[in-house]
């Protein structure tokens, strides 16, 4: 999926994503994911969910703690239940910085899935890359 952004080196892509999400309002970021998460390919969605859990683990919460806090279950998230995914995203948004960190971890660990990010992010990334070309 990296081809979505041409032959951009992974480090440049990750840096661009990091700068972009650092300036985004977390509510706007959550909204973008809520509207597009169901369209993410399974492997990219799995990587994003894992990055979200990792962002919470960095703050001392286990994945079980996270889904409990989100009012859902690990099984529901694994099944790609829309309500469970929305709850996970909302819970991440409610914890300042977690959603931003999750997006950056996702990009660092799986730059090949950057093309699966929500449309609003893909557009902004493309614009930033074009402006810096």
C-alpha positions in Angstrom: 0.0 0.0 0.0 3.0 2.3 0.2 2.7 2.8 -3.5 -0.3 5.0 -2.7 2.3 7.6 -1.9 4.8 6.7 -4.6 8.3 5.8 -3.8 8.4 7.8 -0.5 11.0 6.3 1.9 9.3 4.9 5.0 11.1 7.3 7.3 9.9 10.3 5.4 6.4 9.0 5.3 6.4 8.3 9.1 7.8 11.7 9.8 5.1 13.3 7.6 2.3 11.3 9.4 3.8 12.2 12.8 3.8 15.9 12.0 0.4 15.8 10.6 -1.3 14.1 13.5 0.5 16.2 16.0 -1.3 19.2 14.7 -4.7 17.5 14.3 -7.5 17.9 16.8 -8.1 14.5 18.4 -11.8 14.7 17.9 -11.3 15.3 14.2 -8.8 12.4 14.1 -11.2 10.1 15.9 -14.0 11.1 13.6 -11.9 10.2 10.5 -11.2 6.8 11.9 -14.8 6.2 13.0 -16.0 6.9 9.5 -13.4 4.9 7.6 -12.3 2.1 9.9 -14.8 -0.4 8.5 -13.2 0.1 5.1 -9.7 -0.8 6.2 -8.3 -4.1 5.0 -8.3 -6.7 7.7 -4.5 -6.8 8.1 -4.2 -3.0 8.3 -7.1 -2.8 10.7 -5.5 -5.5 12.9 -2.2 -3.5 12.8 -4.1 -0.3 13.8 -5.9 -2.0 16.7 -2.6 -3.5 17.9 -0.9 0.0 17.7 -3.8 1.4 19.7 -3.3 -1.3 22.4 0.5 -0.5 22.3 -0.2 3.2 22.9 -2.2 2.3 25.9 0.4 -0.3 27.1 2.9 2.5 27.1 0.7 4.2 29.7 0.4 1.0 31.8 -3.0 -0.4 30.5 -3.3 -3.9 29.2 -5.5 -4.6 26.2 -8.1 -6.1 28.6 -8.1 -2.9 30.6 -8.5 -0.9 27.3 -11.6 -2.9 26.0 -13.1 -2.8 29.5 -12.6 1.0 29.6 -14.1 1.2 26.1 -17.1 -0.9 27.2 -16.5 -3.7 24.8 -14.5 -7.0 24.6 -11.4 -8.3 22.9 -13.5 -10.7 20.9 -15.8 -8.0 19.6 -12.9 -5.9 18.4 -11.3 -9.0 16.8 -14.5 -9.7 15.0 -14.4 -6.1 13.6 -17.7 -5.4 15.2 -18.4 -1.8 14.2 -19.7 -0.8 17.6 -16.7 -2.3 19.3 -14.3 -0.5 17.0 -16.1 2.8 17.4 -15.9 2.3 21.2 -12.2 1.6 21.1 -11.6 4.7 19.0 -13.7 6.9 21.3 -11.9 5.5 24.3 -8.6 6.3 22.7 -9.8 9.9 21.9 -10.9 10.3 25.5 -7.3 9.7 26.7 -5.3 12.7 25.5 -2.5 11.8 23.1 -3.3 8.0 22.8 -5.0 8.2 19.4 -2.1 10.3 18.0 0.4 7.9 19.4 -1.5 4.9 18.0 -1.4 6.5 14.5 2.3 7.1 14.7 3.0 3.6 16.0 0.9 2.2 13.2 2.9 4.1 10.6 6.3 3.2 12.2 5.5 -0.5 12.5 3.6 -0.8 9.2 4.4 1.9 6.8 3.1 -0.4 4.0 -0.4 0.1 5.4 -0.3 3.9 5.2 -2.6 3.8 2.2 -5.2 2.3 4.4 -5.4 5.3 6.7 -8.7 7.3 6.6 -9.2 9.3 3.4 -8.8 12.7 5.2 -5.4 11.6 6.4 -4.3 10.2 3.0 -5.2 13.4 1.4 -3.3 15.5 3.9 -0.3 13.2 3.7 -0.3 13.5 -0.1 -0.5 17.3 0.1 2.3 17.5 2.6 4.5 15.2 0.6 3.8 17.2 -2.6 4.6 20.4 -0.9 8.0 19.0 0.3 8.9 17.4 -3.0 
